[in-house]
Amino acid sequence: MNGASREALAAARERLDALTDNTSVDAAALADDLASVTALLDREVSLRRVLTDPAQSGESKAELAARLLSGQVSGEAVDLVSGLVRSRWSQSRDLVDSVEELANTADLTAAQRAGVLDDVEDELFRFGRIVGSDQELRSALTSRTAIATAKGQLLRSLLGGKAQPVTERIIVRLVTQPRGRSLEAGIESLSKLAAERRDRAVAVVTSAVPLSDRQKQRLGAALAKLYGREMHLNLDVDPAVLGGISVRVGDEIINGTVAERLEEATRRIAG
C-alpha cells in the first residue's frame, strides 16, 4: 500500500489497539466479525467501490456501512469499519486488505492476552515448513477445485488439539479465503504480524544441527543489537548447510554456512 491507503491503515491500527486495550472487548469475537466483513467486501466488488469512492463524503459512506452491518456484526466491528470507510483509499482493494489485517491482528491480540503469542509464532513457522516439504498436502490446500469447507476440515484434523486455537483459526481463514495470495506469502505475512505485536522482527535461522539454548540467546542478542529491536528466532535444521548458520531477516540474508563458502570458492575458481 502507499499514499492515502497507508495512512488510512495506520489510523485503523491505532483505533484497533485502543479498542482492544479494553479487556472487556472479546478480541477473538471481533476477529471473527472482521473476517466476515472481509469476505463480504471481497465478494461484493461494487460495494467496496462505493465505500471507497472519493466522490462520496466519508460520513455518507460510514452511514451506509453501518446500515449494512448493524445487527450482523458487533458494534465494535461496525465502528472500526465505519472509521475505515471515512478515510481515503488509493485502491478499493486496499480496504479489503486492511479489514483482513485488522481481523488477524485482533486474533493475535487475543493470543497475546492469553500468553500464547510465542506458541502461535512457532506454530505458524512449523506449519509453513510442513507444507513446504509435503507437496501432496500443499496441493490439497491450494487446489482451486477443492471446496473451502473440505480444506477447513482437513486443517482442523491436522491442527485440532495440536496447535493453539488462534493458530488454527487464522490458518483456516488463510487457506479457505486466499484472495489470490500464495500460501507461503500468506503465512509469512501472518508471521510478521505476530512479531509486530511485540514490536520485534523475525529472523529465520537455518543451521546444520540444532542450536543450544546458549547459542540461541547469544544469536538473539547479537541480532537485536544489529537491528535495534528484539528478534524472534524461527529455527530450522538443514544438514545441507554443512556447518555454520544462515540468517534471513526480511529480504536480507546473513550467510555464514560452509556450503555458502564452498559455493563462493567454486565461483571464484570458475571465474
Buried (B, 14 or more C-beta within 10 A) or exposed (E): BEEBBBBBBEBBBEBBEEBBEEEEBBBBBBBBBBBBBBBBBBEBEEBBEBBBBEEEEBEEBBEBBBEBBEEEBBEBBBBBBBBBBBBEBBBBBBBBBBBBBBBBBBBBBBBBEBEBBBBBBBBBBBBBBEBEEEEEBBEBBBEEEBEEEEBBEBBEEBBEEEBBBBBBBBBBBBBBBBEEBEBEEBBBBBBEBBBBBBEBBBBBBBBBEEBEEEEBEEBBEEBBEEBEEBBBBBBBEEEEBEEBBBBBBEEEEEBEBEBBBEEEEEEEEEE
